[in-house]
Amino acid sequence: MDTESFRRLLQSLLREPPKRDEPMRNHTTLRVGGPADLFINVHTVEELATALRAAREHEVPVTILGQGSNLIVRDGGIRGLVIHLCGEMTRIEFDTTEVRVGAGVYLPYLLKKTALRGLSGLECCAGVPGTVGGALISNAGTVDQFIGDRVDRVTVLTRDGERWTLDRSQLQFGYRWSSLQNFPGVITEVWLRLEVADPPRILQTIRDRLRYRTATQPVHIPCAGCIFKNPPGLRAGALIEQCGLKGYRIGDAEVSPQHANFIVNRGSATAKDVLELSELMRQRVHQSFGVHLEYEVQIIGEPDEGIVREGLPVI
Ligand SMILES: Cc1cc2nc3c(=O)[nH]c(=O)nc-3n(C[C@H](O)[C@H](O)[C@H](O)COP(=O)(O)OP(=O)(O)OC[C@H]3O[C@@H](n4cnc5c(N)ncnc54)[C@H](O)[C@@H]3O)c2cc1C
């Protein structure tokens, strides 16, 4: 089925009309990325299941988008359907220390809500600007505390629109990794187990962490967080800085002078600029220290020409 016919089909099935050729730079925190063939907001789990089934039936590839804060979308854009969760999947329900959270909930909002309720356990995610679904995929957090520590169970929809609940024993979490990355479906909600604590104390911890971030990271400039994972026992940022790359630019993509593991977009950087720069950072670190940096950001979309990107994670 061609894109226009599939768009019309989705339009007949969903409450919000699909958008065509939606620029992904409008949906990523780094502000790069070419157009998605089709982009939809789904408001209920049922709508999500309907869209997934239709895509499956007509062999249209699907990409799930959170806040786009851990993504580099290539300049060629995304073929097929991009789905963004909203409505029903942005709800939060409290049951004593257990919290049921929709995958589309914005993490900073969840942190505020849980802190005001006197529930502690998510402070490690202070300043992580993604959704709960995106946070579960990469097990967001610090180097030693993660959202995964708090997960009790997760509900996912398969590509056939079937609903599964995975409990703790079926899930694994590691540093910037979770077994959910291997699950061919969409996270719709999660149950988190938190601990009772004093709200002012939790809020103070969050404020302290945010202050530290503002002092050490380019949080107010378009970026995608850390580009590379920290190699065991090392700091990727320190290795890149020792290569003298802070402030180095390709086009409008710049190695942040504040934190060398961040690439910032100084205005009109393209994904090509960003990826050429990240490859350069990787090569220099390898030449200088023999250390192979692994990408923390996910790189998706149509490949552009001329850049060798061996071994990059693609969803
Ligand atoms: C300034 C800044 C600071 C950051 N600091 C940190 C930090 O300290 N620690 C940290 O861990 N990260 C950090 N990040 C990275 C990023 O915020 C996290 O990885 C975040 O959890 C990504 O969530 P997202 O909703 O933006 O996901 P996206 O970037 O939209 O998507 C990431 C991946 O998750 C998948 N995905 C999203 N939602 C779902 C779903 N419902 N079901 C299935 N798959 C889904 C997407 O398909 C994609 O593969 C930072 C980013 C920025 C910009």
Ligand as a Chemical Component Dictionary entry (heavy atoms), coordinates in Angstrom:
data_LIG
# 
_chem_comp.id                   LIG 
_chem_comp.type                 NON-POLYMER 
_chem_comp.pdbx_formal_charge   0 
_chem_comp.three_letter_code    LIG 
# 
loop_
_chem_comp_atom.comp_id 
_chem_comp_atom.atom_id 
_chem_comp_atom.alt_atom_id 
_chem_comp_atom.type_symbol 
_chem_comp_atom.charge 
_chem_comp_atom.model_Cartn_x 
_chem_comp_atom.model_Cartn_y 
_chem_comp_atom.model_Cartn_z 
_chem_comp_atom.pdbx_ordinal 
LIG C1  C1  C 0 19.928 17.494 28.357 1  
LIG C2  C2  C 0 19.777 15.985 28.420 2  
LIG C3  C3  C 0 20.218 15.288 29.545 3  
LIG C4  C4  C 0 20.078 13.906 29.624 4  
LIG N1  N1  N 0 20.519 13.251 30.750 5  
LIG C5  C5  C 0 20.340 11.925 30.856 6  
LIG C6  C6  C 0 20.757 11.235 32.053 7  
LIG O1  O1  O 0 21.266 11.816 33.002 8  
LIG N2  N2  N 0 20.567 9.914  32.122 9  
LIG C7  C7  C 0 19.987 9.210  31.090 10 
LIG O2  O2  O 0 19.820 7.992  31.225 11 
LIG N3  N3  N 0 19.616 9.815  29.953 12 
LIG C8  C8  C 0 19.771 11.155 29.808 13 
LIG N4  N4  N 0 19.374 11.795 28.664 14 
LIG C9  C9  C 0 18.895 11.001 27.523 15 
LIG C10 C10 C 0 17.353 10.851 27.422 16 
LIG O3  O3  O 0 16.680 11.929 28.050 17 
LIG C11 C11 C 0 16.870 9.547  28.028 18 
LIG O4  O4  O 0 17.447 8.443  27.364 19 
LIG C12 C12 C 0 15.343 9.419  27.948 20 
LIG O5  O5  O 0 14.951 8.388  28.789 21 
LIG C13 C13 C 0 14.817 9.175  26.530 22 
LIG O6  O6  O 0 13.392 9.254  26.561 23 
LIG P1  P1  P 0 12.574 9.778  25.305 24 
LIG O7  O7  O 0 11.136 9.727  25.646 25 
LIG O8  O8  O 0 13.084 11.085 24.868 26 
LIG O9  O9  O 0 12.898 8.643  24.249 27 
LIG P2  P2  P 0 13.171 8.844  22.684 28 
LIG O10 O10 O 0 14.480 9.522  22.518 29 
LIG O11 O11 O 0 11.988 9.431  22.028 30 
LIG O12 O12 O 0 13.303 7.329  22.247 31 
LIG C14 C14 C 0 14.398 6.549  22.680 32 
LIG C15 C15 C 0 14.105 5.100  22.316 33 
LIG O13 O13 O 0 13.025 4.620  23.109 34 
LIG C16 C16 C 0 12.002 4.076  22.263 35 
LIG N5  N5  N 0 10.732 4.318  22.915 36 
LIG C17 C17 C 0 10.259 5.482  23.426 37 
LIG N6  N6  N 0 9.060  5.288  23.989 38 
LIG C18 C18 C 0 8.758  3.974  23.831 39 
LIG C19 C19 C 0 7.647  3.151  24.188 40 
LIG N7  N7  N 0 6.576  3.637  24.818 41 
LIG N8  N8  N 0 7.678  1.826  23.851 42 
LIG C20 C20 C 0 8.738  1.313  23.190 43 
LIG N9  N9  N 0 9.816  2.037  22.817 44 
LIG C21 C21 C 0 9.816  3.347  23.138 45 
LIG C22 C22 C 0 12.158 4.824  20.949 46 
LIG O14 O14 O 0 11.591 4.080  19.882 47 
LIG C23 C23 C 0 13.664 4.914  20.863 48 
LIG O15 O15 O 0 14.179 3.681  20.416 49 
LIG C24 C24 C 0 19.503 13.183 28.557 50 
LIG C25 C25 C 0 19.051 13.888 27.414 51 
LIG C26 C26 C 0 19.184 15.273 27.350 52 
LIG C27 C27 C 0 18.684 16.003 26.134 53 
# 
loop_
_chem_comp_bond.comp_id 
_chem_comp_bond.atom_id_1 
_chem_comp_bond.atom_id_2 
_chem_comp_bond.value_order 
_chem_comp_bond.pdbx_ordinal 
LIG C1  C2  SING 1  
LIG C2  C3  SING 2  
LIG C2  C26 DOUB 3  
LIG C3  C4  DOUB 4  
LIG C4  N1  SING 5  
LIG C4  C24 SING 6  
LIG N1  C5  DOUB 7  
LIG C5  C6  SING 8  
LIG C5  C8  SING 9  
LIG C6  O1  DOUB 10 
LIG C6  N2  SING 11 
LIG N2  C7  SING 12 
LIG C7  O2  DOUB 13 
LIG C7  N3  SING 14 
LIG N3  C8  DOUB 15 
LIG C8  N4  SING 16 
LIG N4  C9  SING 17 
LIG N4  C24 SING 18 
LIG C9  C10 SING 19 
LIG C10 O3  SING 20 
LIG C10 C11 SING 21 
LIG C11 O4  SING 22 
LIG C11 C12 SING 23 
LIG C12 O5  SING 24 
LIG C12 C13 SING 25 
LIG C13 O6  SING 26 
LIG O6  P1  SING 27 
LIG P1  O7  DOUB 28 
LIG P1  O8  SING 29 
LIG P1  O9  SING 30 
LIG O9  P2  SING 31 
LIG P2  O10 DOUB 32 
LIG P2  O11 SING 33 
LIG P2  O12 SING 34 
LIG O12 C14 SING 35 
LIG C14 C15 SING 36 
LIG C15 O13 SING 37 
LIG C15 C23 SING 38 
LIG O13 C16 SING 39 
LIG C16 N5  SING 40 
LIG C16 C22 SING 41 
LIG N5  C17 SING 42 
LIG N5  C21 SING 43 
LIG C17 N6  DOUB 44 
LIG N6  C18 SING 45 
LIG C18 C19 SING 46 
LIG C18 C21 DOUB 47 
LIG C19 N7  SING 48 
LIG C19 N8  DOUB 49 
LIG N8  C20 SING 50 
LIG C20 N9  DOUB 51 
LIG N9  C21 SING 52 
LIG C22 O14 SING 53 
LIG C22 C23 SING 54 
LIG C23 O15 SING 55 
LIG C24 C25 DOUB 56 
LIG C25 C26 SING 57 
LIG C26 C27 SING 58 
# 
